[in-house]
Amino acid sequence: MLENLPHKFRAYGLDADVRTLLVLRKAMQKGLVKTLGDLYNVLKGIVVKEPSMLAPFTRAYYQYFLNIDIQNGDRLDDAIERSETFQNWLEDMFEKDPKYKDLEMEELVNMFLDQVHLTTYDIKEIISGKEIFDKDDPNLSDEDATSSEETTRNLLDKMADYSELSLEELLERMEEVLKNQKGKHSGGSHWIGTGGISPYGHGGAAKNGIRVGGTGGGKMARRVIGDRNYYPVDMDSLLNDNNVDAALASLKGIIEDSAHDRLDVENTIKNGLKRGGLFIPELENIKDEKLQVMLLIDNGGYSMSGYIRIVQELFRKMKTRFAHDLKVFYFHNIIYDEIFTDAKRTKSISVKRFLKHDPNYKVFIIGDAAMSPYELNKWSIESLQAMDKKFKNLVWLNPEPYRYWASTYTTAVIRKLVDMYQLTPRGIEKAVRDMNSKTRNR
């Protein structure tokens, strides 16, 4: 993710290059970056050389790390309020405690900013992870979660240090907890989940714990586990809030690797010092994440209304975690000779123009494929055929249960025109696997 950071900063008129990443990396290695607030402060110290650069730095930082676009003349609060990042944060807060709905928007924005800019210096208390571990009951039932889970704090003001425990002890206990865990958990010190001070999970404050899933950021975990077996979710259930992270893990597989040489700054400096100041460029063979994705969503019918938000959430998360180019379009029922660039379907481009995109795009069509037979006519069939011919990595993700596909005429026809998969984590995983197979066999 950080590979593209200098490019983003330069787009805002800031002086940043590979040396920026080198200094940031050293700061991380020295333990100076444990929170997003730490990251903001360290990068500000590296990049901002005079007061006039603070505003463009803040805009670049919010855009890159939080996907919050601060336009010229915008108030920060306004940019935050309209962002998907803030809206998703609000949903989480309201789910944790409905009382937050009674707060004024200004208070909620301030709470959000407090969390974003929380620094290590704000964490007032470091508590013993061993004491938590010793007092914890590994056989706690998932039904007792409400009474046992601590309330997630608005501002994480304490951190648990599990340094005194061995990795083997933590792994063994995590396996015991997993046997009793049935669903998602947030906060607290016991379950595998998000937030809180549990030694296993992500997004919380647990030094020398085990990160399970998520993107981390604090660099405090002793071991990282991405295996989906640690997520108690049904991989075959339709996409929902509980399995969206499992689906995201499946989508990660579509990253294409393209190898080339790049200057290895660290080894160039190290070896140059050994030569007494003779710095000879050291090259390394690297693989860049190169990802181009187009998403076409059927957002016009009642049957799709329950899936639009979660699909958008899935690909929004994908955009924030993986550096890539994501374009989103809309249609109703089927694609004729045009598609829409806005969710209200008031602005359109022709399919002919759409087909001018790079053929290397990965294209996901999201729709139930069940419609009146007359919808499959000369224009819609020709459009699907042309898209399938142009984009070798094109799939249709269908939220309808697989058992209905064969008995629905339009679904049966569309399946012959476009590769179709279920809109489940496992279906997405299979779609990605088949995409990659096509790429390798070209």
N, C-alpha and C positions, 0 to 999 in steps of 0.2 A: 504493500500500500504506500509506504513512504517514498518509494522510488520516484513517484511523480510529483512529490511535494515541491522541489525547486521550480519545476515548470509552472505549477499553480501560483507560487509566490511571484515568479517573474511576470506572469500575466497581470498581476496587480501592481507592477512597477517596483517590486522589491528586489534587492540584490541577494540572490540565492543560487547556489550551485551544489556540486557534489560535496564541497567542503562543509556546507550546512549540515548535510546528513552525517558526515564524519564527526563533527562536534556534537551533534545530537546523540549519536550512538555512544560516544564516550560518556556523555552525561547520564545516559541510561545505564551503562555499565557500572557507573559509580553510585547507582541507586538514587539519582536525583529526580527521576521521573517515576512516580507511583500513581499519579492521578491525572485526569485531563487538565486540571488546574496547574499541576506541575509542568505538564507538557506545554501549556500556553506560556507560562512564565519563562521556561528555558528557551523556547523558540523565540520569544520576544527579545530576550537578552542576546541571542545570536544574530537576529535579522534586523531589529529596529535600532538604527544608529542615531536617529534624530527624531524629535517629537512629531514632525510632519508625516513620518512613516507609520505611526501607530494605527491610524485609521485604516489605511490599506492593509496593514498586517492583520488587524482584527477581522476585516471583511474576508480576507483570504483564508484565515484560520477557521472561521465559522462555516465558510463554504466547503472547505476540504474535509474537515473532521466531523461536522454536524449537519452538512447538507442544508445550511441556512443561508439563503441568498440575500445579502443586504445591498439593495439598489442605491444609486446616488440619491441623496435627499431623504432616504429612509430613516425613521427612528429605529433603533435596535429592537425595541419592544414590538413594533409593528412587524418587522421581518421575522422575529421569533414566533409571533402569534399565527402567522399564515403558513409557517413551515410544517411539513409532515412530521419532522422530528419532534416538534413541540406537541403536536396533536396526539401522536402516539404516546408521548410521555404523560399527557393529560389522561388518556385512557387508562394507562397503568395506575396512575395516582387515584383516579375515581374508582377503579376496581379494588384497590387496596383499602380504601376508606371513602365511602360516599360523602362524608362531611366536607371533603375538599371542594365539592360542587358549590358549596355556599360561599366560597372565597371569591373576592374580586379578581378579575383577570390580571390586574397589576401585581397582586400578591402572588399569584401562581407563576407569573413570569419571573418574579424575583426569586421564588423558590427554585425554579429551573436554573436560573443563573447561579444561584448558590451551589447547586450540585455540579454544574459544568465547571465552575472555577474553584471547586474545593481543592485545596493543596495539602501536602503532607503536614504543613505547619498548622492547619486547621484541625487535624486529627489530634484531639486533646488527650486521648488515653490509649495506651497499648496494653491489652490484657493478655493473660497467659492462655495460650491455646491448649496447653496440657491440662490445665484445670478444667476447661470446658470439656475436653475429651474424656477426662476421668469421671466427670459427673454425668456425662451423656449416656442415655440408655440406647444401645444399638438395636434393641428389639422393639422400639417404639412403633406403634401401629399408625398407619397413614390416617386412620379415622381420628386419631388424637391430635392431628396437625394443628387444628385451630387453637387448642389449649396450650400446645407446646411451642408453637412458633412465636417468636418475638415479633412485635410490630416493626416493620421496616422504617427506619428513621428518615425524615426528609433530608437531613444533613448527616452523613455518616461521620460521627464524631469519635468513633473508637475503632481500633483495629486489633485483631487477634493474631498473635505470633505463635505458630506451630513448630518453631525451630527445634524444640526439645524432643519432638516425636520423630521416630524414624519413618522413612517412606513406606516401609513394609507395614508398620502399624496403621498408617493412614489408609493404605490400599485395602488391608484386611477389614478395617472398620467400614470403609465405603461399600465393600461388597455386602456386608451385613445390613447396612442401611438400605441398600438397593433392593434387597429381598422384600422389604416391607413397603417400599415406595411405589405408589400407583399413579401419581399425577404430578403436575408442576408445582413448585414451591418457590416462594420469594421471601427473602429475609430470614432471620433466625440463625441458629448455630448448629442445626442437626442435619437437615435434608440436603440432597444434591439439587441445587437450584441456582437462583440468581439473587444478587444482593446479599446483605447480611454478613455474618462472620463465620459461616460454616467453612470447614477446611476443604470442601469439595463443591465445585460449581464455578460460576463466573460472575463478574460484575460486582463483587463485594470487596471486603477488606480482610483478607486472610493471607498473612505472610507465610511463605513456605508451605502452602497447601497444595492441592491438586486442582488444576483448572480443567473442568469438563465442559467442552463446547465453548461457544462465545469467542470473542476476539481478544479477550484479556485487555491489556493496556497498562496495567500496573507493573507488569514484569516481576510479580512477587511469587508466582507459582513455582513449585519445585518440579512438577511434572505436568504435562499437558496431555489430556486424553480426548481424542475426537471421535472415538468409537460410538456409533449410534446406539449400541447396546446399553449405554449408560443413560439413555433417554427413555423413560417409560412411556413410549407413545406407540400408537398403532400405525405402522408404516403403510397399511392398506386402507386406512380410513381416508375419506375425502379431506382435502386441505382445510385446516381450521387453525384456530389460535394455538392449540396445544401441540400441533405437529409442524408448524411453519418453520421452526428451526431445523428440524430433520429434513424438510424439503430444501431448505437453503443449503444444507450440507451436500445434498444430491446435486444441486445446481452448480456447486463449486467445481465439479468435475468437467465443466465445459470450457475451462480455461485452456487455451491453446498455448503450447510452448513453441517459441521460435528462438533458436540459439544464435548468439553472435558474441563477438568479443567486446569487452569493455575495460576501461582503465581500472585496475585494482589499486585504489588510492592507498589503502592501508599497507599492502605489501610493498608498494613503490616507496613509501616513506621509510618503512622498517628496513628494507634491504639497502636503501640509499644511505641510511645512517651507518649501517654496517660497512659500507664502502667508503666511509669517511666523507660523505657529502656528495657522492656521485649518484644522482638520482636517474635511474634508467626506468622508463615506463614499464610496469608489469601489467600484462593483459590477462584477463580471466574470461573463460567461456561461461556466459550466463544465459538464462532463459527468462525472457520477459513475459509477463502476463499480458496476452493480447486477446481482448474479448470484445466482440461486437454483438449486441443483442437487440432484436426488435420484438416487441410484444404487441399483439393485436387482440383486443378484448371485445367480446360481444357484451355490450352494456345496455342493450335496448329492451330486453324482455324480463318478465317476472322470474322465469326459471333460473336466470343468472344473477339475480339481485343479491343472493346470499353469498356469492363467491367473489364479487368484484373487489370489495374492500380487502379481503385477505390475499387475493392475487396481487393487488397493488402493493400491499405490505410486504409480500415475499420479494418482489422485484425491487422495492425500495431498499429493503435490507441488503439485497444483493449489490445494489449500486453503492451503498455506503461501505461495504466490506471489501469489494473487489474493484480495482481501478478499471473501468471499462466504459464503453459507449452504449448507452441504453436509449432507445427510441420507443415511444409508446403511441399506438394508434387505436382507433375504435371503429366498430361496425355494429350493425344490427342484424342478427340471425345469420346472414351470409354475406360474403364480399362480392359485390357486383363489379361496377367499373370505377368505383372510387372508395376511398377509406377516409376516416376523419382524424384530424390531428388534435381535437379537443374532446373532452368527455361529454359535452353537451351536443356533440355532433353538428356543429354549425359551420366548421371550417374543414374543407376537404381537399384532398389531392387525388389525382387520377391514379388508377392502378398502373398505368403506363409509366407515370413518373415514379411511382413507388418501386417499380422494377429496375430503376436506374441505380439503386443502392448497390453497394459492394456485395458481390455474391457470397463473400465469406461470412456475412451476418448469420447468426443463429436466430431463427425465427420461431416464435411460439405463438400459435393461435389458440386462444382460450374461448371455448364456447360449447354449448351442450349438443350441437349438431342435430337436434331434433326440431324440425320445423315443417311447415306445410310443403308438400311435394312441389308445388309450383315455384318455390324459391330456387330450386335447382333448375336453372334454365341455361340458355346459351352463354349469357354473360358471366354468371357465377361459376359455371363449370370451367369456362375458358380462363377465368381469372385464377382459379385454384391450380389449374394445370400449368399456367404460365409461371406462377409463383413457385410451384414445386420444381419446375425445370430450372428456374434461375437460382433458387436457394437450395443447395443440396442438403443443408441442415435446417429443414423445416418440419415442424411437428404440430399436431393438433392435440391439445390437452382437454379432455372431456370430463366434466364433473358428474355426468350421468353414470350410474352403476353399470358395470360392464355387461351384466346379464341382460340389459335392455337394448344393447347395441344392435344385435342381429335382427331384432323384431321391429326396429325403426327404419323405415325406408331411406330417409335422407342420411341417417348416420351410416347405414350400410354403403351407400353410394360414396359419401365423402371419405370413408375409410379406404376406398379403392384409389382415391385421388391423392390423399395425403396420409402419411403415417400417423396413426392415432394412438394415444395413451391415456390412461386414467389420470385425473388431477389428484393424485395422491403422492406422498413422498416416494413410494416404490415405483409408481408410474413415471414420475419425473426422473428418477434414477435410471430407469430402463431407457427412457427417451434420450438422456444424456449419453449413456453408454453406446447406444446405436448411432448417435450423432458422431461421436468420436471414432467409431468404427468406420463410418463413411469417410471421415477426414483422412484417416490413415490409409484407406484403400484407394484414394484418388490417384 
